[in-house]
Amino acid sequence: MVLDNPLRRDTVTVIDRVLVGEDDRGHDVYEDRDREVDGCNMQPVYSTEQNDDRTQVVTRWRLAGPPGMGLTALSRVRFRGVLYEVDGDPGEHGSFGGLLDHTEASLKVVSG
């Protein structure tokens, strides 16, 4: 029996990069495919600002989602209209009895 987790009330859109073939020169051709994932938790982590000749802001978030959600380092995540990159490889975490099983990933968005 798996209990509902009240912290996992966010829905995100995962954009997977899928290999669909090759072009006439033998290069891989990819296509983006969107899918909705319920049962997620999005938390802001921190934001940094760099002011050299222009202002650049890097904002990082933590995503905790259902186990086996198929997230990869090439995936992107859209949440509340903002598109985030997955930063590194997502992790699959298991727990005794399965209550706390989840997928966890660091996300970032760069603006400026």
C-alpha positions in Angstrom: 0.0 0.0 0.0 1.4 3.4 -1.0 0.1 6.5 0.9 -0.5 9.8 -0.8 2.2 12.4 -0.1 0.7 15.8 0.4 4.0 17.5 -0.7 3.7 16.0 -4.2 0.8 18.2 -5.5 2.6 19.8 -8.4 2.1 18.8 -12.1 5.0 19.4 -14.4 5.5 19.0 -18.2 8.5 16.9 -19.1 9.9 17.5 -22.5 11.9 14.4 -23.7 14.4 14.5 -26.5 13.7 11.4 -28.6 15.8 10.1 -31.4 13.5 9.7 -34.5 16.0 8.9 -37.3 18.8 10.2 -39.4 19.1 13.0 -41.9 20.6 12.5 -45.4 24.1 13.0 -44.0 23.8 10.4 -41.3 23.3 12.8 -38.4 20.8 11.9 -35.7 17.5 13.7 -35.8 15.7 14.4 -32.6 12.1 15.4 -31.7 10.7 16.9 -28.5 7.8 15.1 -26.9 5.8 16.6 -24.1 4.2 14.6 -21.3 2.4 15.6 -18.1 3.7 14.2 -14.8 1.5 14.4 -11.7 2.7 13.8 -8.1 5.7 16.1 -8.2 7.1 18.7 -5.8 9.0 21.7 -7.0 11.1 23.7 -4.5 13.3 26.8 -5.2 16.9 26.3 -4.1 18.8 29.5 -4.8 19.5 32.1 -7.4 22.8 33.9 -8.4 23.3 37.1 -10.3 26.4 38.1 -12.3 26.9 41.7 -13.4 29.8 41.9 -15.9 28.8 43.7 -19.1 25.3 42.3 -18.7 23.2 40.9 -16.0 22.8 37.1 -16.0 20.7 35.3 -13.4 20.9 31.5 -12.8 18.0 30.1 -10.7 18.1 26.5 -9.4 15.2 24.4 -8.3 14.8 20.9 -6.9 12.3 18.5 -8.4 11.0 15.4 -6.5 8.7 13.3 -8.6 7.2 9.8 -8.7 9.6 6.8 -9.0 10.4 5.7 -12.5 9.3 9.0 -14.1 11.9 8.5 -16.9 13.7 11.8 -16.4 17.1 12.0 -18.1 19.9 14.6 -18.3 18.6 15.6 -21.7 15.1 16.2 -20.5 13.6 19.6 -19.8 10.9 20.5 -17.4 8.2 23.2 -17.7 6.6 24.4 -14.5 4.2 27.4 -14.2 5.3 28.6 -17.6 9.0 28.5 -17.0 11.3 26.1 -18.9 14.0 24.5 -16.8 17.0 22.3 -17.9 17.9 19.2 -16.0 21.3 19.8 -14.4 23.2 16.5 -14.3 21.8 13.0 -14.0 18.5 12.6 -12.1 18.5 10.1 -9.2 16.1 7.3 -8.4 15.7 6.9 -4.6 14.2 3.9 -2.9 13.1 3.5 0.7 12.0 0.7 3.0 8.5 -0.2 2.2 8.3 2.2 -0.8 6.7 5.1 1.0 9.5 7.6 0.1 10.5 6.2 -3.3 11.0 9.1 -5.7 12.9 10.6 -8.6 15.0 13.6 -7.7 16.7 16.1 -10.1 18.4 19.5 -10.0 16.9 22.0 -12.4 18.2 25.4 -13.6 17.1 28.3 -15.7 19.5 31.0 -17.1 18.2 34.4 -18.1 20.1 37.4 -19.4 
